[in-house]
C-alpha cells in the first residue's frame, strides 16, 4: 500500500518531540484514506451487482446467507464480471499486509520501550 509507506516515511522523518503528533496525524490520515477506499469499493460492488441484476433480469439480489432456500446463485457470475484476482496477486497482497502488521508491531514495541525508559528517568528526578 503506497499510502501506508508514505505515512510511515513521515513518521520516521519526524524528530522525537513531534513523533507522537505526527503518528496521531498519520493514523487519522490513514483512517480517512481507508474509509474513502472502502466507500469506493462498496460503490463499485453495488454498481456491478446492479448491472448483473439487469443483465439477468433479477428483481432482487440478496446475500447468500440471507436466503434459506430457492433463488439463483449469481456469485460466480459477479466474480467473473468484476474480474478475479490471480493467485499471485492474492499472495502479494497477503505478504504486504503481513509486512505492515509486523512493522506496526515493531513500532508499538519501540514506542512502549521508549515510554518505559522515560518513566524511571522521571521518577529519579
N, C-alpha and C positions, 0 to 999 in steps of 0.2 A: 504494500500500500504506500503510494507516494506521499500521501498526506501525513501518515504516521512518521515517516522518515524525516519529512520537512519539519514537523513539530519537535521531533527528538533532537534535530540539529540545533533548533532554537534553545532547547533546554540545556544541551551540552555547552553551548556558547555563552550561556549566562554566568555571571560571576556568582559566588556563593551567597552574597547578600540578597540578590534578586532571584535566585534559583527557585525559591518556593512560589513566588508570584508568577514567574514565567511558567512553572509547572502547572499551576492552577489555571492560568490563561490558556495554556496548550490543551489541557483536559477539556475545558469549556469549548474551545475551538474544535477539537476533535469530536466532541459530543454533538455539536451543531452540524458538523460535516456528516457524521454518521446518520443523524436524523434526516438530513436532506437527501442523502443517498438512499436510505430506506424508503422515503416517500417517493423518490423517483422510481425505485424498483416496484413498489406497490402499484403505482400508476401504470407502469409498463405491463405488469402482470394483468391488471384489470383490463387494459386495452386489448391484450392478446386473448383473454378469456371472452370478452365481448365479441371480438371478431370471430373467434371459433364458434361461439353460440349462434351467430348469424349464419356462418357457413353451414353449420349442421342443422340449422332451423330449430334450435332449442330455445324454449321459453325461459328456462331457469338452469343455472349451473350451481351446484352445491358442493361443499367439501365432502370428500368421500366418507368421512366418519359420521357425517350428519344423515346419511341415508341408510336406513335399516334394510331395505330390500328394493329391488326393481331399479329402474333407471338405466342409463347408459354411461359407462366409464369412459371419459374423454381425456384421461390423464396422459396417456401415450401420445394422443393427438396434440395436446397442448405442448408437451415436451418437444415433439418434432417441429411444431410451429415456432417455438421460441429458440430452438437450437440447443442441442445437448452439448455440454462441456466435455472435452476429451478427458480420458483418464490422466493424461499428462498435465492438463490444466488444473484438474482437481488436486493432484498431488502437489503441484507448485503452490496452489492456494493454501493447502494444509500446512506445507512446510513454512510458508511465510507467516501464517498465523501462529505456528509453534515457536518460531523465532521471536516474534513480537511478544508472546507470552513470557518467554524466557528472559528477554530483555527487560520487560516490566518487572519481573520478579527480582532480577538483579538490582534494578533501580530502587525497588522497595527495600531490599536488604541493605543497600548502601545508605539510603536515607535513614533507615532505622539505626544503623551503626553510627551515623553522624549524630543523631539525636541522643543516643546512649553516651557517646563521648562528651557531648555538651553538658549533660546532666551532672557528672562528677565535677567538672570544672566550675559549674555554677554553685554546687554545694560547697566546694572548697573556698569560695570567696566569701 
